[in-house]
Amino acid sequence: MAEMFNSRYLLKQLVKRDILSRYKGSILGLFWTFVVPILMLVVYTFVFSVVFEARWNVQEDNHLQFALIIFSGMTIFNFFSEAINRSPSLIVSNSNYVKKVIFPLHLLPVSTVLSALVHMVISFVILIVGVTVLGDGVKLTILYAPIVLMPIVLFTLGLAWILASLGTYIRDIGYIVNVLTSALMFLSPIFYPIDSVPEEIKFLYYINPVSYTVEDIRNIVIWGLSPNFHWLLIGTLSGLLISVVGFYWFKKTRSGFADVL
């Protein structure tokens, strides 16, 4: 981890380049980082609250509050899926760093996770504004946000290192990951409360780190409740383990990248 601290300027430039290049040439530019989550919020709210008539513990016709509930879950899932879906192709799409120059390749997955984190923070700001204007106001429990996000950030970083390595050797990994993350979206309590899940398949939600973070963010931002401290302890330690394993896996396998590119 000291290597990343020593390379913090380079890491900052990688994150900046990643964010700016994504919107290069577009008319709205970085404004899309605000437009996209809002548009997706409108679409999902219409489909699940109007067409499917999904219901939470809110007033029957309060689609605005339902929108905030969905958006809180989307904010977490979009962070995870963005970083994970991009990871398998990171080394392949930056092969010039492998073949031509001496470059700390382990920073590529880190910059991808941080870039996704920037987008999540922007969505989180939109969520706070929405809760302030359309909901019951911001609760003091929102101060738990940094520790609530820690487990999913660590999990995502560890998986990003692992997938970046595997995707270099096995190109099909990217397609598999895209399918799994799409399935994970519907296997996380984003569009429905976890209480509505049949008991026989609830174990799928208990082994899904996204579920815990979605529930905790919803608790501290929407409902004003405390997070699940038991999960925060277990999740943070597990996420730390995954990130350490992922980092050393990446370092151990990077020596063969040039041979397969």
Phi and psi in degrees as GROMACS dihedral restraints (atoms count N, CA, C in turn):
[ dihedral_restraints ]
;  ai    aj    ak    al  type     phi  dphi    fc
    3     4     5     6     1   -64.3    20    10
    4     5     6     7     1   -31.6    20    10
    6     7     8     9     1   -61.0    20    10
    7     8     9    10     1   -41.1    20    10
    9    10    11    12     1   -68.1    20    10
   10    11    12    13     1   -36.2    20    10
   12    13    14    15     1   -65.6    20    10
   13    14    15    16     1   -41.8    20    10
   15    16    17    18     1   -68.4    20    10
   16    17    18    19     1   -23.9    20    10
   18    19    20    21     1  -104.4    20    10
   19    20    21    22     1    24.1    20    10
   21    22    23    24     1   -62.9    20    10
   22    23    24    25     1   -33.8    20    10
   24    25    26    27     1   -67.0    20    10
   25    26    27    28     1   -44.5    20    10
   27    28    29    30     1   -62.5    20    10
   28    29    30    31     1   -41.1    20    10
   30    31    32    33     1   -62.3    20    10
   31    32    33    34     1   -41.4    20    10
   33    34    35    36     1   -61.2    20    10
   34    35    36    37     1   -42.1    20    10
   36    37    38    39     1   -67.2    20    10
   37    38    39    40     1   -36.0    20    10
   39    40    41    42     1   -65.3    20    10
   40    41    42    43     1   -43.1    20    10
   42    43    44    45     1   -64.9    20    10
   43    44    45    46     1   -44.3    20    10
   45    46    47    48     1   -61.9    20    10
   46    47    48    49     1   -44.4    20    10
   48    49    50    51     1   -63.7    20    10
   49    50    51    52     1   -40.4    20    10
   51    52    53    54     1   -63.0    20    10
   52    53    54    55     1   -43.7    20    10
   54    55    56    57     1   -69.7    20    10
   55    56    57    58     1   -45.1    20    10
   57    58    59    60     1   -68.6    20    10
   58    59    60    61     1   -39.2    20    10
   60    61    62    63     1   -67.1    20    10
   61    62    63    64     1   -26.4    20    10
   63    64    65    66     1   -66.1    20    10
   64    65    66    67     1   -31.7    20    10
   66    67    68    69     1  -112.5    20    10
   67    68    69    70     1    13.1    20    10
   69    70    71    72     1   -63.1    20    10
   70    71    72    73     1   130.8    20    10
   72    73    74    75     1    88.9    20    10
   73    74    75    76     1   -11.6    20    10
   75    76    77    78     1   -82.8    20    10
   76    77    78    79     1   153.0    20    10
   78    79    80    81     1   -68.4    20    10
   79    80    81    82     1   -43.9    20    10
   81    82    83    84     1   -82.2    20    10
   82    83    84    85     1   -20.0    20    10
   84    85    86    87     1    60.2    20    10
   85    86    87    88     1  -133.3    20    10
   87    88    89    90     1   -64.0    20    10
   88    89    90    91     1   -15.3    20    10
   90    91    92    93     1   -61.5    20    10
   91    92    93    94     1   -21.9    20    10
   93    94    95    96     1   -62.4    20    10
   94    95    96    97     1   -25.2    20    10
   96    97    98    99     1   -64.2    20    10
   97    98    99   100     1   -23.0    20    10
   99   100   101   102     1   -94.2    20    10
  100   101   102   103     1   -37.6    20    10
  102   103   104   105     1   -67.7    20    10
  103   104   105   106     1   -46.0    20    10
  105   106   107   108     1   -58.7    20    10
  106   107   108   109     1   -52.8    20    10
  108   109   110   111     1   -62.2    20    10
  109   110   111   112     1   -33.9    20    10
  111   112   113   114     1   -67.6    20    10
  112   113   114   115     1   -43.1    20    10
  114   115   116   117     1   -63.7    20    10
  115   116   117   118     1   -42.5    20    10
  117   118   119   120     1   -65.3    20    10
  118   119   120   121     1   -35.2    20    10
  120   121   122   123     1   -60.3    20    10
  121   122   123   124     1   -44.2    20    10
  123   124   125   126     1   -63.6    20    10
  124   125   126   127     1   -44.6    20    10
  126   127   128   129     1   -64.3    20    10
  127   128   129   130     1   -50.9    20    10
  129   130   131   132     1   -64.8    20    10
  130   131   132   133     1   -36.5    20    10
  132   133   134   135     1   -63.8    20    10
  133   134   135   136     1   -43.6    20    10
  135   136   137   138     1   -63.2    20    10
  136   137   138   139     1   -48.0    20    10
  138   139   140   141     1   -64.5    20    10
  139   140   141   142     1   -46.0    20    10
  141   142   143   144     1   -90.8    20    10
  142   143   144   145     1   -23.8    20    10
  144   145   146   147     1  -102.0    20    10
  145   146   147   148     1   -23.1    20    10
  147   148   149   150     1  -105.1    20    10
  148   149   150   151     1   -53.0    20    10
  150   151   152   153     1   -72.1    20    10
  151   152   153   154     1   -53.4    20    10
  153   154   155   156     1   -86.4    20    10
  154   155   156   157     1    -9.8    20    10
  156   157   158   159     1    53.0    20    10
  157   158   159   160     1    44.9    20    10
  159   160   161   162     1   -66.5    20    10
  160   161   162   163     1   146.2    20    10
  162   163   164   165     1  -134.2    20    10
  163   164   165   166     1   135.3    20    10
  165   166   167   168     1  -114.4    20    10
  166   167   168   169     1  -168.8    20    10
  168   169   170   171     1   -84.1    20    10
  169   170   171   172     1    62.0    20    10
  171   172   173   174     1  -132.4    20    10
  172   173   174   175     1   171.3    20    10
  174   175   176   177     1   -59.0    20    10
  175   176   177   178     1   144.0    20    10
  177   178   179   180     1   -54.7    20    10
  178   179   180   181     1   -39.2    20    10
  180   181   182   183     1  -107.4    20    10
  181   182   183   184     1    15.1    20    10
  183   184   185   186     1   -86.5    20    10
  184   185   186   187     1    75.6    20    10
  186   187   188   189     1   -69.6    20    10
  187   188   189   190     1   -23.6    20    10
  189   190   191   192     1   -66.8    20    10
  190   191   192   193     1   -43.4    20    10
  192   193   194   195     1   -67.9    20    10
  193   194   195   196     1   -36.9    20    10
  195   196   197   198     1   -62.5    20    10
  196   197   198   199     1   -37.8    20    10
  198   199   200   201     1   -61.3    20    10
  199   200   201   202     1   -40.9    20    10
  201   202   203   204     1   -66.7    20    10
  202   203   204   205     1   -36.7    20    10
  204   205   206   207     1   -63.2    20    10
  205   206   207   208     1   -45.7    20    10
  207   208   209   210     1   -66.0    20    10
  208   209   210   211     1   -43.8    20    10
  210   211   212   213     1   -62.6    20    10
  211   212   213   214     1   -35.8    20    10
  213   214   215   216     1   -61.9    20    10
  214   215   216   217     1   -40.5    20    10
  216   217   218   219     1   -70.6    20    10
  217   218   219   220     1   -40.0    20    10
  219   220   221   222     1   -62.1    20    10
  220   221   222   223     1   -36.9    20    10
  222   223   224   225     1   -58.4    20    10
  223   224   225   226     1   -43.8    20    10
  225   226   227   228     1   -71.8    20    10
  226   227   228   229     1   -48.3    20    10
  228   229   230   231     1   -64.3    20    10
  229   230   231   232     1   -40.1    20    10
  231   232   233   234     1   -62.8    20    10
  232   233   234   235     1   -36.4    20    10
  234   235   236   237     1   -60.7    20    10
  235   236   237   238     1   -50.5    20    10
  237   238   239   240     1   -62.5    20    10
  238   239   240   241     1   -49.0    20    10
  240   241   242   243     1   -67.9    20    10
  241   242   243   244     1   -37.4    20    10
  243   244   245   246     1   -61.7    20    10
  244   245   246   247     1   -47.7    20    10
  246   247   248   249     1   -68.3    20    10
  247   248   249   250     1   -43.3    20    10
  249   250   251   252     1   -70.2    20    10
  250   251   252   253     1   -42.1    20    10
  252   253   254   255     1   -67.1    20    10
  253   254   255   256     1   -28.8    20    10
  255   256   257   258     1   -85.7    20    10
  256   257   258   259     1   -21.0    20    10
  258   259   260   261     1   -61.6    20    10
  259   260   261   262     1   -44.3    20    10
  261   262   263   264     1   -60.0    20    10
  262   263   264   265     1   -24.7    20    10
  264   265   266   267     1  -102.3    20    10
  265   266   267   268     1     5.7    20    10
  267   268   269   270     1   -60.7    20    10
  268   269   270   271     1   -49.7    20    10
  270   271   272   273     1   -71.5    20    10
  271   272   273   274     1   -41.5    20    10
  273   274   275   276     1   -61.7    20    10
  274   275   276   277     1   -42.3    20    10
  276   277   278   279     1   -78.9    20    10
  277   278   279   280     1    -8.3    20    10
  279   280   281   282     1  -123.9    20    10
  280   281   282   283     1    41.8    20    10
  282   283   284   285     1   -62.6    20    10
  283   284   285   286     1   -24.4    20    10
  285   286   287   288     1   -63.3    20    10
  286   287   288   289     1   -28.2    20    10
  288   289   290   291     1   -72.3    20    10
  289   290   291   292     1   -25.5    20    10
  291   292   293   294     1   -81.5    20    10
  292   293   294   295     1   -42.0    20    10
  294   295   296   297     1   -92.5    20    10
  295   296   297   298     1   -31.8    20    10
  297   298   299   300     1  -106.4    20    10
  298   299   300   301     1   -28.3    20    10
  300   301   302   303     1  -134.4    20    10
  301   302   303   304     1   161.0    20    10
  303   304   305   306     1   -83.5    20    10
  304   305   306   307     1   116.3    20    10
  306   307   308   309     1  -142.3    20    10
  307   308   309   310     1   137.5    20    10
  309   310   311   312     1   -72.9    20    10
  310   311   312   313     1    86.9    20    10
  312   313   314   315     1   -60.1    20    10
  313   314   315   316     1   -26.1    20    10
  315   316   317   318     1   -64.7    20    10
  316   317   318   319     1   -13.9    20    10
  318   319   320   321     1   -76.5    20    10
  319   320   321   322     1   -20.5    20    10
  321   322   323   324     1   -62.5    20    10
  322   323   324   325     1   -50.2    20    10
  324   325   326   327     1   -62.3    20    10
  325   326   327   328     1   -35.5    20    10
  327   328   329   330     1   -63.9    20    10
  328   329   330   331     1   -43.6    20    10
  330   331   332   333     1   -65.4    20    10
  331   332   333   334     1   -33.9    20    10
  333   334   335   336     1   -66.6    20    10
  334   335   336   337     1   -43.1    20    10
  336   337   338   339     1   -65.4    20    10
  337   338   339   340     1   -42.3    20    10
  339   340   341   342     1   -66.8    20    10
  340   341   342   343     1   -36.7    20    10
  342   343   344   345     1   -62.7    20    10
  343   344   345   346     1   -44.2    20    10
  345   346   347   348     1   -64.9    20    10
  346   347   348   349     1   -34.1    20    10
  348   349   350   351     1   -66.3    20    10
  349   350   351   352     1   -37.0    20    10
  351   352   353   354     1   -61.3    20    10
  352   353   354   355     1   -44.5    20    10
  354   355   356   357     1   -64.0    20    10
  355   356   357   358     1   -37.1    20    10
  357   358   359   360     1   -66.4    20    10
  358   359   360   361     1   -40.3    20    10
  360   361   362   363     1   -61.9    20    10
  361   362   363   364     1   -40.9    20    10
  363   364   365   366     1   -62.8    20    10
  364   365   366   367     1   -44.8    20    10
  366   367   368   369     1   -63.2    20    10
  367   368   369   370     1   -36.6    20    10
  369   370   371   372     1   -65.3    20    10
  370   371   372   373     1   -38.1    20    10
  372   373   374   375     1   -63.7    20    10
  373   374   375   376     1   -41.8    20    10
  375   376   377   378     1   -61.6    20    10
  376   377   378   379     1   -40.7    20    10
  378   379   380   381     1   -61.2    20    10
  379   380   381   382     1   -44.9    20    10
  381   382   383   384     1   -62.4    20    10
  382   383   384   385     1   -42.7    20    10
  384   385   386   387     1   -61.9    20    10
  385   386   387   388     1   -42.3    20    10
  387   388   389   390     1   -62.8    20    10
  388   389   390   391     1   -43.0    20    10
  390   391   392   393     1   -64.9    20    10
  391   392   393   394     1   -36.9    20    10
  393   394   395   396     1   -68.4    20    10
  394   395   396   397     1   -43.3    20    10
  396   397   398   399     1   -86.5    20    10
  397   398   399   400     1   -42.0    20    10
  399   400   401   402     1  -104.8    20    10
  400   401   402   403     1   -20.9    20    10
  402   403   404   405     1  -102.3    20    10
  403   404   405   406     1  -145.9    20    10
  405   406   407   408     1   -96.8    20    10
  406   407   408   409     1    12.2    20    10
  408   409   410   411     1    92.9    20    10
  409   410   411   412     1   161.3    20    10
  411   412   413   414     1   -75.5    20    10
  412   413   414   415     1   133.4    20    10
  414   415   416   417     1   -97.0    20    10
  415   416   417   418     1   156.2    20    10
  417   418   419   420     1   -63.5    20    10
  418   419   420   421     1   -22.1    20    10
  420   421   422   423     1   -63.8    20    10
  421   422   423   424     1   -13.4    20    10
  423   424   425   426     1   -63.2    20    10
  424   425   426   427     1   -18.8    20    10
  426   427   428   429     1   -66.2    20    10
  427   428   429   430     1   -15.7    20    10
  429   430   431   432     1   -76.6    20    10
  430   431   432   433     1    -8.4    20    10
  432   433   434   435     1   -50.8    20    10
  433   434   435   436     1   -48.0    20    10
  435   436   437   438     1   -57.5    20    10
  436   437   438   439     1   -42.8    20    10
  438   439   440   441     1   -77.3    20    10
  439   440   441   442     1   -26.5    20    10
  441   442   443   444     1   -68.3    20    10
  442   443   444   445     1   -35.8    20    10
  444   445   446   447     1   -80.7    20    10
  445   446   447   448     1   -18.3    20    10
  447   448   449   450     1   -55.8    20    10
  448   449   450   451     1   -48.4    20    10
  450   451   452   453     1   -59.1    20    10
  451   452   453   454     1   -45.4    20    10
  453   454   455   456     1   -70.3    20    10
  454   455   456   457     1   -33.1    20    10
  456   457   458   459     1   -66.3    20    10
  457   458   459   460     1   -43.1    20    10
  459   460   461   462     1   -66.5    20    10
  460   461   462   463     1   -43.6    20    10
  462   463   464   465     1   -58.6    20    10
  463   464   465   466     1   -46.7    20    10
  465   466   467   468     1   -63.8    20    10
  466   467   468   469     1   -41.9    20    10
  468   469   470   471     1   -63.1    20    10
  469   470   471   472     1   -46.1    20    10
  471   472   473   474     1   -61.6    20    10
  472   473   474   475     1   -45.6    20    10
  474   475   476   477     1   -65.0    20    10
  475   476   477   478     1   -34.7    20    10
  477   478   479   480     1   -62.5    20    10
  478   479   480   481     1   -42.8    20    10
  480   481   482   483     1   -63.4    20    10
  481   482   483   484     1   -44.2    20    10
  483   484   485   486     1   -64.9    20    10
  484   485   486   487     1   -46.9    20    10
  486   487   488   489     1   -69.4    20    10
  487   488   489   490     1   -34.2    20    10
  489   490   491   492     1   -62.8    20    10
  490   491   492   493     1   -38.9    20    10
  492   493   494   495     1   -70.5    20    10
  493   494   495   496     1   -50.8    20    10
  495   496   497   498     1   -62.3    20    10
  496   497   498   499     1   -38.4    20    10
  498   499   500   501     1   -65.4    20    10
  499   500   501   502     1   -22.4    20    10
  501   502   503   504     1   -72.8    20    10
  502   503   504   505     1   -37.4    20    10
  504   505   506   507     1   -89.8    20    10
  505   506   507   508     1   -34.4    20    10
  507   508   509   510     1  -124.3    20    10
  508   509   510   511     1    99.7    20    10
  510   511   512   513     1   -66.9    20    10
  511   512   513   514     1   -21.2    20    10
  513   514   515   516     1   -71.4    20    10
  514   515   516   517     1   -14.5    20    10
  516   517   518   519     1   -56.0    20    10
  517   518   519   520     1   -37.9    20    10
  519   520   521   522     1   -60.0    20    10
  520   521   522   523     1   -40.9    20    10
  522   523   524   525     1   -68.9    20    10
  523   524   525   526     1   -39.4    20    10
  525   526   527   528     1   -64.9    20    10
  526   527   528   529     1   -43.0    20    10
  528   529   530   531     1   -63.1    20    10
  529   530   531   532     1   -41.3    20    10
  531   532   533   534     1   -60.2    20    10
  532   533   534   535     1   -40.8    20    10
  534   535   536   537     1   -67.3    20    10
  535   536   537   538     1   -44.0    20    10
  537   538   539   540     1   -66.0    20    10
  538   539   540   541     1   -39.5    20    10
  540   541   542   543     1   -69.4    20    10
  541   542   543   544     1   -33.7    20    10
  543   544   545   546     1   -63.5    20    10
  544   545   546   547     1   -42.3    20    10
  546   547   548   549     1   -66.5    20    10
  547   548   549   550     1   -37.7    20    10
  549   550   551   552     1   -63.3    20    10
  550   551   552   553     1   -30.4    20    10
  552   553   554   555     1   -60.0    20    10
  553   554   555   556     1   -38.2    20    10
  555   556   557   558     1   -89.4    20    10
  556   557   558   559     1    -8.4    20    10
  558   559   560   561     1  -101.0    20    10
  559   560   561   562     1    14.6    20    10
  561   562   563   564     1  -119.0    20    10
  562   563   564   565     1   146.5    20    10
  564   565   566   567     1   -75.2    20    10
  565   566   567   568     1    63.4    20    10
  567   568   569   570     1   -93.5    20    10
  568   569   570   571     1   -46.7    20    10
  570   571   572   573     1  -101.6    20    10
  571   572   573   574     1     1.4    20    10
  573   574   575   576     1  -156.3    20    10
  574   575   576   577     1   153.9    20    10
  576   577   578   579     1   -74.6    20    10
  577   578   579   580     1   147.8    20    10
  579   580   581   582     1   -65.4    20    10
  580   581   582   583     1   -22.9    20    10
  582   583   584   585     1   -65.0    20    10
  583   584   585   586     1   -21.2    20    10
  585   586   587   588     1   -85.5    20    10
  586   587   588   589     1    -3.1    20    10
  588   589   590   591     1   -80.7    20    10
  589   590   591   592     1   134.0    20    10
  591   592   593   594     1   -57.5    20    10
  592   593   594   595     1   142.8    20    10
  594   595   596   597     1   -58.0    20    10
  595   596   597   598     1   -35.3    20    10
  597   598   599   600     1   -68.2    20    10
  598   599   600   601     1   -17.5    20    10
  600   601   602   603     1  -118.1    20    10
  601   602   603   604     1     9.1    20    10
  603   604   605   606     1   -65.4    20    10
  604   605   606   607     1   -22.3    20    10
  606   607   608   609     1   -61.1    20    10
  607   608   609   610     1   -27.0    20    10
  609   610   611   612     1   -63.7    20    10
  610   611   612   613     1   -30.7    20    10
  612   613   614   615     1   -82.7    20    10
  613   614   615   616     1   -28.2    20    10
  615   616   617   618     1   -76.1    20    10
  616   617   618   619     1   -19.3    20    10
  618   619   620   621     1  -102.0    20    10
  619   620   621   622     1     7.7    20    10
  621   622   623   624     1  -105.0    20    10
  622   623   624   625     1   107.7    20    10
  624   625   626   627     1   -63.3    20    10
  625   626   627   628     1   -26.8    20    10
  627   628   629   630     1   -62.5    20    10
  628   629   630   631     1   -38.8    20    10
  630   631   632   633     1   -58.5    20    10
  631   632   633   634     1   -46.3    20    10
  633   634   635   636     1   -63.7    20    10
  634   635   636   637     1   -42.4    20    10
  636   637   638   639     1   -69.2    20    10
  637   638   639   640     1   -39.8    20    10
  639   640   641   642     1   -59.7    20    10
  640   641   642   643     1   -46.3    20    10
  642   643   644   645     1   -64.2    20    10
  643   644   645   646     1   -41.5    20    10
  645   646   647   648     1   -68.9    20    10
  646   647   648   649     1   -42.1    20    10
  648   649   650   651     1   -61.8    20    10
  649   650   651   652     1   -41.1    20    10
  651   652   653   654     1   -64.2    20    10
  652   653   654   655     1   -39.8    20    10
  654   655   656   657     1   -65.4    20    10
  655   656   657   658     1   -47.0    20    10
  657   658   659   660     1   -78.8    20    10
  658   659   660   661     1   -26.2    20    10
  660   661   662   663     1   -97.4    20    10
  661   662   663   664     1   -47.3    20    10
  663   664   665   666     1   -86.6    20    10
  664   665   666   667     1   -49.6    20    10
  666   667   668   669     1   -94.5    20    10
  667   668   669   670     1   -15.4    20    10
  669   670   671   672     1    72.9    20    10
  670   671   672   673     1    29.8    20    10
  672   673   674   675     1  -103.9    20    10
  673   674   675   676     1   162.3    20    10
  675   676   677   678     1   -75.3    20    10
  676   677   678   679     1   152.3    20    10
  678   679   680   681     1   -74.7    20    10
  679   680   681   682     1   174.4    20    10
  681   682   683   684     1   -82.2    20    10
  682   683   684   685     1    95.0    20    10
  684   685   686   687     1   -66.3    20    10
  685   686   687   688     1   -30.8    20    10
  687   688   689   690     1   -61.2    20    10
  688   689   690   691     1   -45.3    20    10
  690   691   692   693     1   -67.1    20    10
  691   692   693   694     1   -39.0    20    10
  693   694   695   696     1   -59.2    20    10
  694   695   696   697     1   -38.5    20    10
  696   697   698   699     1   -68.7    20    10
  697   698   699   700     1   -51.9    20    10
  699   700   701   702     1   -65.1    20    10
  700   701   702   703     1   -43.6    20    10
  702   703   704   705     1   -65.2    20    10
  703   704   705   706     1   -40.6    20    10
  705   706   707   708     1   -67.2    20    10
  706   707   708   709     1   -42.9    20    10
  708   709   710   711     1   -65.7    20    10
  709   710   711   712     1   -42.0    20    10
  711   712   713   714     1   -65.8    20    10
  712   713   714   715     1   -42.2    20    10
  714   715   716   717     1   -63.9    20    10
  715   716   717   718     1   -38.6    20    10
  717   718   719   720     1   -63.5    20    10
  718   719   720   721     1   -41.5    20    10
  720   721   722   723     1   -62.7    20    10
  721   722   723   724     1   -45.4    20    10
  723   724   725   726     1   -62.9    20    10
  724   725   726   727     1   -40.3    20    10
  726   727   728   729     1   -67.7    20    10
  727   728   729   730     1   -39.1    20    10
  729   730   731   732     1   -66.7    20    10
  730   731   732   733     1   -44.8    20    10
  732   733   734   735     1   -61.4    20    10
  733   734   735   736     1   -43.9    20    10
  735   736   737   738     1   -62.3    20    10
  736   737   738   739     1   -41.6    20    10
  738   739   740   741     1   -63.2    20    10
  739   740   741   742     1   -47.6    20    10
  741   742   743   744     1   -72.0    20    10
  742   743   744   745     1   -30.5    20    10
  744   745   746   747     1   -62.4    20    10
  745   746   747   748     1   -45.0    20    10
  747   748   749   750     1   -62.7    20    10
  748   749   750   751     1   -45.6    20    10
  750   751   752   753     1   -63.8    20    10
  751   752   753   754     1   -35.5    20    10
  753   754   755   756     1   -73.3    20    10
  754   755   756   757     1   -33.1    20    10
  756   757   758   759     1   -95.5    20    10
  757   758   759   760     1   -11.3    20    10
  759   760   761   762     1   -65.9    20    10
  760   761   762   763     1   -22.2    20    10
  762   763   764   765     1   -63.7    20    10
  763   764   765   766     1   -22.2    20    10
  765   766   767   768     1   -97.3    20    10
  766   767   768   769     1     1.7    20    10
  768   769   770   771     1   -60.0    20    10
  769   770   771   772     1   -45.9    20    10
  771   772   773   774     1   -61.5    20    10
  772   773   774   775     1   -29.3    20    10
  774   775   776   777     1   -73.1    20    10
  775   776   777   778     1   -24.0    20    10
  777   778   779   780     1  -106.0    20    10
  778   779   780   781     1    -2.9    20    10
